């Protein structure tokens, strides 16, 4: 068993479990009556595809319209988002402490990624890389089975 602080995972026999998953399983938040509350999943280390792309673009500070343009450019037009979706995502990332807004000289709101945001981004990159490997292994097993 090994602990990797950069990935925040525990590995045992090629099975990776994040520390956040263990904490969630041991102490899930509940409401009266045992219901799980609706929450900001970013705060427990789960990024949506859009949040992931927004954090990728914010490795360089920029304002809202530029974020949308950079996502379009980064994904070669595969992902295009509107302002309402973007600003909802920015609010949730800010609430999770992954980004912070600042006013620029021309009175535009500039968004900056925080250290927590960079750590979440690195963890997400590592997770997505592992999941791509899982998919490759599954396809290889399928091809061998033919």
N, C-alpha and C positions, 0 to 999 in steps of 0.2 A: 504494500500500500504506500502511495506517495502523495504528498500534498504539494501543489504548485500554486504559489501565491499569485503569480501573474494571471493564471487561468481561473483561479478560485475554484478548482475542482479537486476531487479525490479520485484517483484511478486505482482500480482493483480488477485484475484479470481483464483488461481492455474495456471495462465499464467505467464511464466517467459520470460522476454525480457532483453537481455544483453545491457549494456550501449553502447558497441561498435556498436550494431545494430541500436540503436537510433541515435548515431552520424552519422553513415553511411547513414541512411535514411534522416536526416536533411541536410547533406552536402556531397553528394556523389562526389568523384573526377571525373572530366570530362575533356575531351580533346576538342579542337576546333571542333565545329559541334555537341557537346553533346554526343560523344562517351565515354564510360567508359574505362580507360586505363587498359592494362594488368598489374597486380601488384603482389606483394608478399603477398598472403593472410594471411601469418603468422603475418604480420604487423598490420592487423586489427583484430587479435584474432581468426582466423580460422586455426586450425591445421589439416593437413591431418592425416590419420592413421599412415603413416610412420613417420611424424614429431613427433607425439605423442609418438610412440615407441622409437624414437631416444632420445627424452627428458627424457623418463623413464629410459633409460640406462645411461644417463649422470648425474644421481643423484650422481654417482661416476665417476670422470674424467677418460677418456680412449681414446685410439687412434682408428682410423678408423676400422681396422680389428677386434679389440676387440668389437667395437660397433656392427658390423655385427654378431659376435659370440654370444653376449649377447642377441640380438634380437631373434636369432634362439633359444637360450636356454629359454628365457622368454616366447616365444610363443610355446614352445615345438615342434619346427620344422614347424609350420603352416606358418610362415613368414620368407622368406629368401630373402635377397636383395643383389644386386651386387654393386660393387664399384662406378660405374657411378651414379646410383640412390642415393646412400648414400652421395656422395660428393656434388651432386646438392642440396640435402636436407640440408646438413651441411652449405653450402654457404648461402642458404635462411634463415636458422635459425640464422646464424651469422649476416646477413644483418638486420634482425628484432631485433637484440640485445638480443636474447634468449640464445646464447652460445658465447664463445670466445675461440679461439685457442691459445695454448702456445706451445713452444718447450720444449721437455723433455731433460734429460741428454743424452739419446741415439739418439738424433736428430729426434725423432718421433714427430709428431704434436698431442698434447693431447688436447681434447676438454673439456671445463668446462661449466656447466650451470650457467647462471647469475641469479640475483634476479628476473629480468623480466621474465626469462625463467621458474623459479620455480613458479611464479605467474601465468603464462600462462598455465603451466602444471596443477596446482591445479584447475584453472578455467575449463580446458578441462576435468579433472577427474569428477568434479562436473556436467558439461554439459552431459557427457556420462552416468553418473549415472541417471540423470533426464530422458534422452532419453530411457534408459533401463526401467525405471519406466513407461514411457508413453507406451512403447511396451507391458509391462506386463498388464497394465490397458486395453489396446486395445484388447489383447487376452482374458482377463477375460470377457470383454463385449461381445466378439464374442461367447465365450463358453456359456454365460448366454442366448444369443439369440437363441441358438440351441434348 
